């Protein structure tokens, strides 16, 4: 690895390439040609209409993404059923909202084509929010099992519901419907979301649950694979592909966490995640996986390293994500993985992503919070040869703070005209 350029960032050696041109090379996945290696990650906006259809801010956001030049636009978490919405303004794909989704996807592809002569791949992330479900102003959590890590933070109260084996079995049908509707709306692929403590991913650590969906790894992965199997039927019928955003390491102790050693400690253990990935490959022909780690409700520094973190140097978080990604990529060289955790490096983020693609086998570079603050960063790089620090996301977490406070998520630092009033209203309580 003598090509690796190590740059000292906050006392840590981080690989940062000076030449980022590798990110501008085409790539092919599922026989689809992607114009570059840039992926706009799923970033929830909580700005839908009441019925779950895209709202005006949703449309604004994705049309800005369409003008970015990104090879893949990965839509945010979209609930497969109303009761699985994380908040009253989470997107939800149903027969009633499908027309609005179709119009938005068409507008995104048309906008990109008119500007660049090629459409991006557009992927929808299908989800059920599980214990984070809040489809109305009152929480209605649907959880897999009693997890003391989660319940120390948010105790199970009135309206809580332990999902039954029978309800798990029926849930797969909702993913069939979601995949069918997604294809009709023009999405190229559907992501079966399995990360960050939402319902399907919670089952992966359900060692203490009884019945067909708990205990052994085969049982704990049963719901995940059932939803995949149902979605694949529709995807094959309609000609779209299946992928997943998979959390391979949660970062809290056994038995409550996934991807951690049984003997204790917080090191990552990829034995079970690798088994899951191998099964996804064998059973469903999965060729693209968007990797992630951590849980935003328990340890946000793990899945989204951020500035001002008192727990650890954010570069340690970057190193952790890189280490996990490299371990999985080396084990599955024939699967395309998306790198996460780039945004906190600000103007160095493209250089870091380029180094990971050039030297460590990762094929696609994902950008999340950066897309809210600076959606034109890729075009700036192509035109100027660099991205501007003054436009970059500063990884302060205010976008998430707005959403957790009941508002529409966006960047009040860089997109001030739209989101400063929203931040003041929902976070500061100002009218």
C-alpha positions in Angstrom: 0.0 0.0 0.0 2.8 2.4 -0.8 0.5 4.6 -2.7 -1.4 5.7 0.5 -1.0 9.3 1.3 -1.4 9.8 5.1 -2.5 13.2 6.3 -2.4 14.2 10.0 -5.9 15.3 11.0 -6.4 16.0 14.7 -3.5 13.8 15.6 -4.6 10.8 13.5 -3.1 9.5 10.2 -6.0 9.6 7.7 -5.5 8.5 4.1 -6.1 11.5 1.8 -5.3 11.4 -1.9 -4.3 14.6 -3.6 -5.8 13.4 -6.9 -9.5 12.7 -6.7 -10.0 11.8 -10.4 -10.6 8.1 -9.5 -14.0 9.3 -8.2 -14.9 10.5 -11.6 -14.5 7.2 -13.3 -17.6 5.2 -14.4 -18.7 2.1 -12.7 -21.2 -0.6 -13.4 -23.5 -2.5 -10.9 -26.4 -4.8 -11.8 -25.5 -4.1 -15.4 -26.3 -0.4 -14.9 -23.7 2.1 -15.8 -23.0 4.8 -13.2 -21.2 8.0 -14.4 -19.0 8.3 -11.3 -18.4 6.9 -7.8 -20.3 9.6 -5.9 -23.3 8.4 -3.8 -25.7 10.8 -2.2 -26.7 8.9 1.0 -30.2 8.5 2.4 -30.8 11.6 4.7 -34.2 11.8 6.2 -35.9 15.2 5.9 -39.1 14.7 7.9 -40.8 17.0 5.4 -43.5 14.9 3.8 -47.2 15.8 3.6 -49.5 14.2 6.2 -50.2 11.2 4.0 -46.5 10.5 3.4 -46.2 11.9 -0.1 -43.3 14.2 -0.9 -43.7 17.8 0.4 -42.4 21.0 -1.1 -39.1 20.8 0.8 -38.7 17.2 -0.1 -39.0 18.1 -3.8 -36.6 21.0 -3.4 -34.0 18.8 -1.8 -34.1 16.1 -4.4 -34.1 18.5 -7.3 -31.0 20.1 -5.8 -29.5 16.6 -5.6 -30.4 16.0 -9.3 -28.2 19.0 -10.2 -25.2 17.6 -8.3 -23.9 15.2 -10.9 -23.9 12.3 -8.4 -23.9 8.8 -9.9 -26.4 7.5 -7.4 -29.1 9.3 -5.5 -30.2 7.1 -2.6 -33.6 8.3 -1.4 -34.1 8.6 2.4 -36.0 6.1 4.6 -39.5 5.6 3.2 -41.9 3.7 5.4 -43.6 0.6 3.9 -46.7 1.1 6.0 -48.2 4.1 7.9 -47.7 2.5 11.4 -44.0 2.1 10.6 -43.3 5.9 10.2 -40.7 7.4 12.5 -42.5 10.7 12.7 -45.8 12.2 11.3 -43.8 13.6 8.4 -41.7 10.7 7.3 -42.2 9.6 3.7 -44.5 6.6 3.2 -45.0 4.7 -0.1 -48.6 3.6 -0.6 -51.0 3.3 -3.5 -52.3 6.7 -2.6 -48.9 8.4 -2.5 -47.3 6.5 -5.4 -48.2 9.1 -8.1 -46.4 11.9 -6.2 -43.3 9.7 -5.8 -43.4 8.9 -9.5 -43.6 12.6 -10.4 -40.6 13.3 -8.2 -38.5 10.5 -9.5 -39.3 11.5 -13.1 -38.3 15.2 -12.3 -35.1 14.1 -10.7 -34.1 12.0 -13.6 -35.2 14.5 -16.2 -33.3 17.4 -14.4 -30.1 15.3 -14.3 -30.4 14.2 -17.9 -30.9 17.8 -19.2 -27.9 19.0 -17.3 -25.5 16.0 -17.7 -26.9 13.9 -20.5 -27.3 10.9 -18.2 -29.6 9.9 -15.4 -28.4 8.9 -12.0 -29.3 5.6 -10.5 -32.2 6.3 -8.0 -32.7 3.9 -5.1 -35.5 4.0 -2.6 -34.8 2.9 1.0 -37.7 0.9 2.4 -38.1 0.8 6.1 -40.2 0.0 9.2 -39.1 2.2 12.1 -39.9 -0.3 14.8 -39.3 1.0 18.3 -38.8 4.5 16.9 -42.3 4.5 15.3 -44.2 7.7 15.8 -46.7 7.9 13.0 -48.7 10.5 15.0 -47.8 12.9 17.8 -47.8 10.0 20.2 -45.1 7.3 20.1 -46.4 3.9 19.0 -43.2 1.8 19.3 -43.2 -1.7 17.8 -40.2 -3.6 19.1 -38.5 -6.9 18.5 -37.5 -7.7 22.1 -36.6 -6.0 25.4 -33.2 -4.4 24.8 -31.9 -2.8 28.0 -29.5 -0.5 26.0 -32.4 1.1 24.1 -34.7 1.1 27.0 -32.3 3.0 29.3 -32.6 5.9 26.8 -36.2 5.6 25.9 -38.3 3.4 28.3 -41.1 1.4 26.8 -44.4 3.1 27.8 -48.0 3.3 26.9 -48.7 2.2 23.4 -45.6 -0.1 23.2 -46.1 -3.3 21.3 -43.9 -6.4 21.0 -44.3 -7.6 17.5 -45.6 -11.2 17.3 -44.3 -14.0 15.1 -47.5 -13.8 13.1 -47.1 -10.1 12.5 -43.5 -10.7 11.4 -44.7 -13.2 8.8 -47.2 -10.7 7.4 -44.6 -7.9 7.3 -42.9 -9.5 4.3 -46.0 -8.8 2.2 -45.7 -5.1 2.8 -42.2 -5.2 1.3 -43.5 -7.0 -1.8 -46.0 -4.2 -2.2 -43.4 -1.5 -1.6 -41.0 -3.0 -4.2 -43.8 -3.3 -6.8 -44.8 0.4 -6.2 -41.2 1.5 -6.2 -40.7 0.0 -9.7 -43.9 1.6 -10.9 -42.6 5.0 -9.6 -39.4 4.7 -11.7 -36.9 3.8 -9.0 -34.0 1.7 -10.3 -33.5 -0.3 -7.0 -35.0 -0.8 -3.6 -33.0 -0.9 -0.4 -34.3 -3.2 2.4 -33.1 -1.1 5.3 -31.4 -3.1 8.1 -29.5 -0.7 10.3 -29.5 1.9 13.1 -31.8 0.0 15.5 -35.0 0.1 13.3 -37.2 -3.0 13.3 -35.4 -5.4 10.9 -32.0 -4.6 12.3 -33.1 -4.9 15.9 -33.9 -8.5 15.2 -30.3 -9.2 14.4 -29.4 -8.9 18.1 -32.6 -10.5 19.3 -30.8 -13.3 21.1 -33.2 -13.2 24.0 -36.3 -13.4 22.0 -38.2 -16.6 22.0 -39.9 -18.2 18.9 -39.0 -18.4 15.2 -37.5 -14.9 15.1 -35.1 -15.0 18.0 -32.2 -16.9 19.5 -30.0 -18.4 16.8 -28.6 -16.3 14.0 -30.8 -18.2 11.5 -33.9 -17.1 13.5 -32.6 -13.6 14.1 -32.1 -13.0 10.3 -35.5 -14.7 9.4 -37.4 -11.4 9.2 -34.7 -9.7 7.1 -34.6 -12.5 4.6 -38.3 -12.8 4.5 -38.7 -9.2 3.6 -35.9 -9.6 1.0 -37.6 -12.7 -0.5 -40.9 -10.9 -0.8 -39.3 -7.7 -2.3 -37.3 -9.8 -4.7 -40.4 -11.4 -6.2 -41.8 -7.9 -7.1 -38.4 -6.6 -8.1 -37.9 -9.5 -10.5 -41.4 -9.1 -12.0 -40.8 -5.4 -12.5 -37.1 -5.3 -13.5 -35.5 -3.4 -10.6 -32.7 -4.5 -8.4 -32.4 -5.2 -4.6 -29.8 -3.7 -2.3 -29.6 -3.0 1.4 -28.1 -0.5 3.9 -26.7 -2.9 6.4 -25.5 -2.1 9.9 -22.7 -4.6 10.5 -21.6 -3.3 13.9 -23.7 -1.5 16.5 -21.0 -0.6 19.0 -22.6 -1.6 22.2 -22.1 -4.8 24.2 -23.2 -8.3 23.7 -25.9 -9.6 23.9 -27.6 -6.3 23.0 -25.4 -5.3 20.1 -24.8 -6.9 16.7 -21.3 -7.4 15.3 -19.6 -7.4 18.7 -17.7 -10.3 20.4 -19.5 -12.6 22.8 -16.8 -12.3 25.4 -17.4 -8.6 26.0 -15.9 -5.4 24.8 -16.7 -3.1 22.0 -14.3 -4.3 19.3 -16.1 -5.4 16.1 -16.6 -9.1 15.3 -17.5 -9.7 11.7 -18.3 -13.4 11.9 -22.1 -12.9 12.0 -22.2 -9.9 9.6 -20.2 -11.9 7.1 -22.6 -14.8 7.3 -25.5 -12.4 6.6 -23.7 -10.9 3.6 -22.9 -14.4 2.2 -26.5 -15.4 2.5 -27.6 -12.1 0.8 -25.2 -13.0 -2.0 -26.3 -16.6 -2.4 -30.0 -16.3 -1.9 -30.8 -13.0 -3.5 -27.9 -12.2 -5.8 -27.1 -9.0 -3.9 -24.2 -7.1 -5.5 -24.4 -3.7 -3.8 -24.4 -3.0 -0.1 -24.4 0.3 1.6 -22.4 -0.3 4.8 -23.0 1.5 8.1 -22.3 1.1 11.8 -23.6 2.4 15.1 -26.9 3.6 16.2 -27.9 7.3 16.1 -30.1 7.0 19.2 -27.4 5.3 21.3 -23.9 6.3 19.9 -24.2 8.9 17.1 -20.5 9.4 17.2 -20.1 5.9 15.8 -22.3 6.1 12.7 -21.8 9.9 12.1 -18.5 11.2 13.5 -19.1 14.8 14.4 -17.3 17.9 15.5 -17.7 18.9 19.1 -18.0 15.3 20.2 -16.9 15.0 23.9 -16.7 11.2 23.7 -13.9 10.8 21.2 -11.9 12.5 18.5 -14.1 12.3 15.4 -11.1 11.0 13.4 -11.3 7.9 15.5 -14.8 7.4 14.3 -13.6 7.9 10.7 -10.9 5.2 11.3 -13.4 2.8 12.8 -15.7 3.1 9.8 -12.8 2.7 7.4 -11.5 -0.4 9.3 -14.9 -2.1 9.3 -15.4 -1.3 5.6 -12.0 -2.6 4.6 -12.5 -5.8 6.5 -15.8 -6.6 4.8 -14.6 -5.4 1.4 -11.6 -7.8 1.6 -13.9 -10.7 2.5 -16.3 -10.0 -0.4 -14.3 -8.5 -3.3 -17.1 -9.3 -5.8 -19.6 -7.2 -3.9 -19.8 -3.4 -4.3 -19.8 -1.6 -0.9 -20.5 2.1 -0.3 -18.2 4.0 2.1 -19.8 6.1 4.8 -18.5 8.6 7.4 -16.9 11.0 4.9 -18.6 14.3 5.7 -16.7 15.2 8.9 -13.5 15.6 6.9 -15.0 18.7 5.2 -12.8 19.9 2.4 -10.6 16.8 2.8 -13.6 14.4 2.4 -13.2 13.9 -1.4 -9.5 13.2 -0.9 -10.3 10.6 1.8 -12.9 9.0 -0.3 -10.5 8.9 -3.3 -7.8 7.2 -1.2 -10.3 4.5 0.0 -11.4 3.8 -3.6 -7.9 3.9 -5.0 -6.0 2.0 -2.4 -8.4 -0.1 -0.3 -10.8 -1.7 -2.8 -13.9 0.3 -1.9 -15.8 1.2 -5.1 -18.4 3.9 -4.1 -18.1 6.9 -1.8 -21.1 8.0 0.1 -21.8 11.5 1.3 -24.7 12.2 3.8 -24.8 15.5 5.8 -22.6 17.1 3.1 -25.5 16.8 0.6 -27.8 18.9 2.8 -25.2 21.7 3.4 -23.4 21.7 0.0 -25.2 19.7 -2.7 -23.1 21.2 -5.4 -19.8 20.0 -3.9 -19.1 17.5 -6.7 -19.7 20.1 -9.4 -17.4 22.5 -7.6 -14.7 19.9 -7.6 -15.1 19.1 -11.3 -15.0 22.8 -12.2 -12.4 24.1 -9.8 -10.4 21.0 -8.8 -11.4 21.4 -5.1 -14.4 21.9 -2.8 -14.7 25.0 -0.7 -14.4 24.8 3.1 -16.7 27.7 3.6 -19.5 25.8 2.0 -18.9 22.4 3.6 -21.0 20.8 6.3 -19.4 21.5 9.6 -20.7 18.3 11.2 -22.4 20.1 14.0 -25.5 17.9 14.1 -28.1 20.7 13.8 -29.9 19.0 10.9 -30.6 16.0 13.2 -31.5 18.3 16.1 -34.2 19.9 14.1 -35.7 16.5 13.2 -35.5 15.2 16.7 -37.3 18.4 17.8 -40.2 17.8 15.4 -39.1 20.0 12.5 -38.0 19.5 8.9 -34.3 18.5 8.7 -31.9 20.6 6.7 -28.8 22.8 7.2 -29.4 26.0 9.1 -25.7 26.9 8.8 -25.4 26.7 4.9 -29.0 26.8 3.8 -29.9 29.6 6.2 -32.9 31.2 4.4 -34.9 28.0 4.6 -33.7 26.4 7.7 -32.8 29.1 10.2 -36.6 29.9 10.8 -37.3 26.2 11.1 -34.4 25.8 13.6 -35.6 28.7 15.7 -39.2 27.5 15.8 -38.6 23.8 16.6 -35.3 23.9 18.5 -35.4 27.3 20.2 -39.1 27.5 20.6 -39.3 30.9 19.0 -42.3 32.0 16.9 
